[in-house]
Amino acid sequence: MNNLHGIVFGYSTEHQQGLRELVDHRTAPSIPFGGRYRLIDFVISIMTNAGVTDIGVLMEERYQSLLDHLGAGKDWDLSRKLGGLKLLPPFALAESHRHKGSNNYFGVMDALSSVRTYVERIRQDYVAIADAMTVANFDLAKVFENHLQMGADVTAVCLPDDRYLDATVRFKFGQDGWATDVKICKDGSLQHAEGIAGLGFYILSKELLLSMIDDCAEHGEYDFESGVLLRHLSELKIGSYIVPVFAARPETTQLYYELSMKLLDSQVRRDLFPRDRTVKTKVRDEAPTYYSPDSRSKNCLVADGCYIEGDVEDSIIFRGVKIHPGAKVKGCILMQDTVVEAGAELQCVITDKDTRIKEGRMLMGHESYPIVISKGSEV
Amino acid sequence: MGNRKNVVAMILAGGQGSRLYVLTTKVAKPAVPFGGKYRIIDFPLSNCINSDIDTVGVLTQYRPQELNAYIGNGQPWDLDRNDGGVHVLQPYMTGSTGEWYKGTANAIYQNMDFIEQYDPEYVVILGGDHIYKMDYAKMLDQHKRQNAAATIAVIEVEWEEASRFGIMSVDSENRITEFVEKPKEPKSNLASMGIYVFTWSKLRDYLNADEANPNSKNDFGGDIIPAMLAAGETVVAHKFDGYWKDVGTINSLWDANMDMLINPQLDAFGSDWKVYTRNPTAPPHYIGKNARVEHSIVPEGCEIEGDVENSVLFHSVMIGEGAKVRYSVIMPGAVIDPGAVVEYAIVAEDAHVAAGAHVGADPKDTHPDKWGIAVVAAGVTIGKNRTVEPKDMIDSDLADKEAK
């Protein structure tokens, strides 16, 4: 048995209002990304690719689409008799751990305290905790190996380059490799601050996690970075593991758009989709995509099940999209089952699932403010 | 043991498919990739589940490893069941005896115990080498309505083609009056599709009798059906008018793939009768800045930088800048380097066509006697600047050559 357990925070922690229409019908980790994935697929695949067999996903609200997506975990080989995927919706008894009058977790430690019995029953000695909003792909097995070798209490996965991350935590490390300072800012203003950006992905022992859950509950702390890392900076050996890969956390619609377009860069695709660490997602049985004789497509990422008869350029096209003859699509993200009728023109538009752009309509957004068409709407 | 089942389907998937030559040296014909993301056996398997048949035996024999691994527990076809589901059936030893399947009927005979455990009313016998979408439930309905012992699916073929098939003559109620295998002068153009529904209690008796007959070739078309007709059993024809294509030869396999590009009848893009397959885990495909893709099928995992025209690509195919792929079938993982040309060809899994190589030719530029589909076998490398002539089948690496 792999001695590492995974816990994924399957809800949006901070700025989800910045995601506008994309989170009207779903929790942020369930936002479709990259033509066929949901954001949460990346973190779950990082874990399963490292041999993690048991993963718990904490949920908070509007998690119906997440439930539908993850199901029993079959697509990640996590539908197991022993272990596998465990979905953890908000638990009524956890009210005692929360502020009265609020339905939201105040931080990950608050969320973990509400599932303390689950944490107690973890079969493994070590736990990887991660934010489901992280889009990255690195070898977690190496991070774990390093954690054990260094004898760290906590290992923070860090990045040399955090252009697309809006890092909310930065570390300073001493000569011996242990953290000497932790800067925390939840509104992204650490963009230009000094220190190494943390990915919000940590490994620690189950024992330490349990004692920290209690410690935080007793001291009114809700957050992992401030309640655990900063509060216990002098006692804990907080190490780092730097993963030199593309990593991102799309917390606003603008960032979501920008990151999606990065997928048109072959280096970014190689970082995110290496052949030996594939990203798994829910299977939808679609025919391959068909391009008609009169279609014209350039620089685009296209999933299965599409029927392309028009022009597509610089775009991300999800499964089952239909683009009719004479339609022009440029700089767009068209989600699952979008239909663009004949002669319609779209530029810098994000269409959510099941939208239909009627014949001849013209929609023009801008890279700095892409138009979002809500799920199921007709233009 | 298990619960009783009304219908059990048996798929005959043991054939080598020797007329597919280098494409089936390592895999059985039903496991050959088809249509951009499928394998041939996906069609009968998907037809079964779409026809509400949830108990399926797949009879393998030749090179079964890849097919066994592919079918696995049957989950992609929703056939992972506690009760029923898909089972791969290999020839086996019994005590000191045991033998390979002697013929299609003998293959079923050897697996009678498998069928008996479900105690079915009807058995559906299917081949593993045709591309079609068919509702077997409709055929079963007709079988029951006409109280038949056997029902054979038939399709109208061109009269000039009829002598290649098993041909049925029928009366006004579709009862088969005569069955002739490959007649020189066909009296009808209704060809057997190799799809049978039998009332199990009847078939069991005929299989036992057939096995006892040392002169029998143990074949459904050649022995069982003629025996049933001779005994006066009700054998009826079920007419099918959809798309149906044998993919037993290189040309027909290429043709059927090209049909995927213009085939409203098979309607691969329709969602009401999906063809299920074991999906590869690959990201969406990427069409490059200088690429041109026309009238083609492209699945996930491909990276296209060159020109693709009238072609069927499979997952994770790489086509370099300036490469030209026309009227071709490019199977999973194949790599076409920048500047290479592939036309009227089948390039099998993980093959590599290096820069400057030219595989196949346009029929316009070739003498009709010399023209045919060029084939590059799985894993083979066609070196730089090499030429593969039409009709050639390359099954070992060709070394690089100096550019002319």
Interface residues (C-beta under 8 A of the other chain):
Chain A: G34 G35 R36 K74 L264 S266 R269 L272 F273 T278 V279 K280 V283 D285 A287 P288 T289 Y290 Y291 S292 P293 D294 S295 R296 S297 K298 N299 C300 L301 V302 A303 D304 G305 Y307 I316 I317
Chain B: G35 G36 K37 Q75 P76 L261 A268 F269 K274 V275 Y276 T277 N279 T281 A282 P283 P284 H285 Y286 I287 G288 K289 N290 A291 R292 V293 E294 H295 S296 I297 V298 P299 E300 E303 L313
